[in-house]
């Protein structure tokens, strides 16, 4: 039987609307990415967060730059996608080594608001290469590089490895 240990950290809080300006646009953007980024920033200024999210997401797909990720994360938080927001805000903090402390602090504050709305589940399995499933969806193979992010609710976490009995754990995040 596989042995699993789950550590959950659930912090639920409401985040007020963010009034900060978007992070500075990245230099060296191609023309289409610069257009999408600029239109996303304008939509954010108008409080049209879903439009801003879509524009930043499209820009990020074309040119995945940390500054675009920061703005995408902020927009994702504003439209109720805190797990996606955490992922993109962490990209900014880990990849933009040249950012000034003020910009990093602002992004960290948004990240803190996003993480306050989610539950994180760290899955540890005693066999490398075991398939990890949550509610039947394959999340990858052990060891997972980072905790899994979920909205509050109930989840079934399962680890499966060839020749071993599956380990199943129900987790409630709330």
N, C-alpha and C positions, 0 to 999 in steps of 0.2 A: 504494500500500500504506500502511495506517495504521502509524504507529510507536508502539509502546508501551514504556513503561519501568515496570518493576515493582520496588518496593522492599519487601522483606519483613523483618520483625523478628519473630523467633520466640524466645520465651523460655518454656521449659517448666520448671515447678517444681511441687511439691506444696504446697498450702496447708493448714495445720493448721485444725482446726475453730475457728471464731471464737467467742469468748466474750463479745464486747461486747453491750451491750443495744441494742435497736433505736433508731434515731434518734427523737427526740421526735415525738409525733403532731402533725400540722398542726392549727392552729386553723381555724375556719370550715369544718368538715366537715359534710356533711349527715348525717342520722341513720343511714342505711344504710351510708354510707362509714365513719362512725365505728365502727359495729358490726363491719364487715369488718376494719378496721384493728386494732381491739382484739383480735379473735379471732386475727388473723394474728400479732400480738405475743405472745399467749399460746401459740400453737402454736410460735413460734420459741423461747420460753423453755423449752418442753418438748423442744426438739430435733426437732420434727416439721416438717422443712423443706419437704417437698412441700406439706403442708397450708398452711403459712405462705405459701409462694409463691403458691398458688392464691388465698388470701384477699387478699393484697396486690395481686395482679394484678387481681382483680375490683374492689377499691377504686380502683386506679389508673385502670381503664377508666371508672369513674363520675366520678372527680374526679382528673385527672392533676396531683397536687401533688408538688413536689420531695421532700418528706419521705417520701411513700409510695414514690416511685421509689427512694430510698435503701434502704428496707427490702426492697422487691421485689428490687433488685439483690443485696443480701446473701443473700436466700433463694435466688435463682437461682444464685449461686456455690455455695452449699451443696448444691444438687441437681445440680450438674454442668452448668450452662448459663452458662459464663463469658462468651460473646459477648453474650448478653442482659443479663448482669450489668453488663458494661462500659457498655452503652448506658444503662441506668437509673442507674447510679452517676454517669455523666457528666452526666445531666440534673440531678441534685441539685447537683453542683458548679458547673454553669453557671447554674442558675436560682435557687438559694436564696442570694440576696445578703445576707440577714440572719442567716445561720447563724453561730454563734460559731466561733472558731478550733478549739476542741476537737472539735466535731462535724464540721467540715470535715476535720480531720486524721484522724479515725476513718474517715470515708467514703473518704478518699484511700488509707488503708492497705488497705481492702477492695478498692478499685479496683486497687491495685498487685498484690494477690494474684490478682485476676481476669485482669489483663493478662498475668501470668506464665504463664497456662495456655493462651494462644491465639496464633495467628499473625495478623498484620495485613498486608494487601496494599494498597499504594497503587497505583492504576492511573492512569497519565497517558497521554492520547491526544492526537495533534496536530490533531484535529478536534473542535470542540465539537458536541455533539448526537449523537455516536456511541453506539450501544447497546452496553452492556457486559454480557457474559454470563460466568457462572462455572458450569462443568459444565452448560451449557445453560439455566441459570436467569438471567433478566434481572435485573440488579442496578441498572439505571438508565441514565441518559444522562450522557455526559461533558460537563463535568468533574464527577466525583463529589465530593461535599462532604467526605467523610471516607474514611479507609481502610476496606477491607472486612475483616471479622472472620471467622476460620475456626478450626476445631479442627485439630490436626495431621493431615496427610494430603496427598494429591496432588490438584491442581486444574488444570483447563484454563480459562484466561482468554481471552476473545475480544472484540475490538472490531469492530463492524460499522457502516459508514456508507454511505449511498446513493452509488453510483457509484465506490466504492473497494473494493479487494480487502481482505477481512477480515484482521486481525492476530490471530494465535493464539500464546499463550505457555503452556507447562506450568510449573506452580509446585509445588514440594514444600515443605511446612511440616512440620518435625519436630524 
